[in-house]
Amino acid sequence: MINSLTPLQAQDLIASGTIDIIDVREPGEWSHGHLPGARLVPLQRLKANPNDALPRDGIIFVCAAGVRSQAAAKVAEANGRTSLYNLTGGTRNWVNAGLPLVHD
């Protein structure tokens, strides 16, 4: 089952330290900022090799608006992963909630 999270719910779950954060945007989007602790796995790469990209359960998927991340969560679910989360509204909603992005 894929659970939807608001930015504040996601922030609380991330603070627990028990979750993997996967950003499925493209590298150009990632360079404009991403959630703290996230790792970049573009959606096409995730679809091509989900078992390498998803080493464990307990994942929050993130994109710009929540559409690609929902698709990524469905791929993870189809590959037997559980405890799956989609950040509703993506990084746009995260920023609108007043939460910071990390810039590498």
C-alpha positions, -999 to +999 in steps of 0.1 A: +000+000+000+012+035-009+006+061+017+004+098+009+023+123+031+020+160+036+053+178+039+050+180+077+042+143+080+072+135+057+094+157+079+084+138+110+090+104+093+124+116+080+133+127+115+128+092+128+159+082+107+143+049+096+133+059+061+149+060+027+142+092+006+143+087-031+140+117-054+129+105-089+134+138-107+161+144-133+196+157-124+188+192-136+158+194-113+178+179-084+205+206-088+179+232-079+174+217-045+163+185-028+150+171+005+177+167+032+190+131+031+175+122-003+193+104-030+187+108-067+173+079-087+156+093-118+123+075-126+135+059-158+166+044-140+143+031-113+120+015-138+149-001-156+164-017-125+142-014-095+159-041-074+193-022-075+176+012-068+154-001-040+175-021-016+150-020+013+115-012+025+105+021+040+108+046+012+095+081+007+093+090-030+097+126-041+094+145-073+085+181-083+047+177-080+039+142-068+030+125-101+064+108-109+069+098-073+035+081-073+045+061-104+078+052-087+060+040-056+038+018-078+070+003-094+083-004-059+051-020-048+051-042-079+086-053-069+075-064-034+085-034-014+063-023+015+061+008+037+059+031+007+052+068+009+045+095-017+052+132-009+020+148-019+027+179-041+064+170-042+092+195-036+069+224-046+046+216-017+076+210+006+089+246-001+054+260+002+052+245+037+083+265+046+106+236+047+142+238+034+158+222+003+194+212+003+216+226-025+248+206-033 
